[in-house]
Amino acid sequence: MYLFKFLPNAGICSRRKAAELIKAKKIKINGKIVDDLYYVVNKNDTVQFGDNVINIPEYKYILLNKPKDYICTVFDPSGRKTILDLVKDLNVGKVYPIGRLDRMTTGLIILTNDGDLTQKLSHPKYEISKGYEVVLDKPLKKDDFELIKNGLNLDDGFIFVDNLFYIPGQKGFNLGIEIHSGRNRIVRRIFEHLGYSVKKLDRVYYAGLQKTGLRLGKWRFLTKKEVDYLKGLGDESNFNKKS
């Protein structure tokens, strides 16, 4: 791992601050000052900042099926329940959510201490796909269905969905929607824009991962295969076929 990535992954500082520390010759490796941002840190290297030896904690990757009334943050000053309350007995150290689900939305979210993976999955350029099941207050009209399929102009810009479909036997109240945008409350806002209220919103897959067998409020560790897939940002459909 490059030195400028190693420091923030060890929880020492941000990437910007890491670059400043390295250039200022504040970092030693194996007893010698290293000012090269792209020095490759190996597992046998001893990295020091001042008198402190820096180690990267073991990475943890947790898939959680979030219930309602939990917020996606590590701490809430108002004392509301957070998703970390659901994994507090794991003793995995500090982990953080990748992205967010609003308090009333249920479904899949990943918790990890891997900063590089968090950055990858959060960056818009990777267009990470998410799938939701939506329950509306009234049936979605066919004309509005087509409007959403063709794209809508919201207050913060135009939005496309990757797929939209009626769930059979639900009389138009229940839909599936696939989208890669990470904009705030985007699924709710799509339907609210056309005069519908979202009564239930559940994220059923995220970045190719599905919640099959994962009950509400429960979690599991990701498999090595899943972690490798996420790091490679491979094709989701191919992943699902192989899983």
Secondary structure, DSSP 8 states (H G I E B T S, - for coil): -BHHHHHHHTTS--HHHHHHHHHTT-EEETTEE---TT-B--TT--EEETTEEE------EEEEEE-TT-BSSS--TT---BGGGGGGGG-----EEES---TT-EEEEEEES-HHHHHHHH-GGG---EEEEEEESS---HHHHHHHHH-EEETTEEE--SEEEE-TTSTTSEEEEEE----TTHHHHHHHHTT--EEEEEEEEETTEE-TT--TT-EEE--HHHHHHHHHT--HHHHHHH-
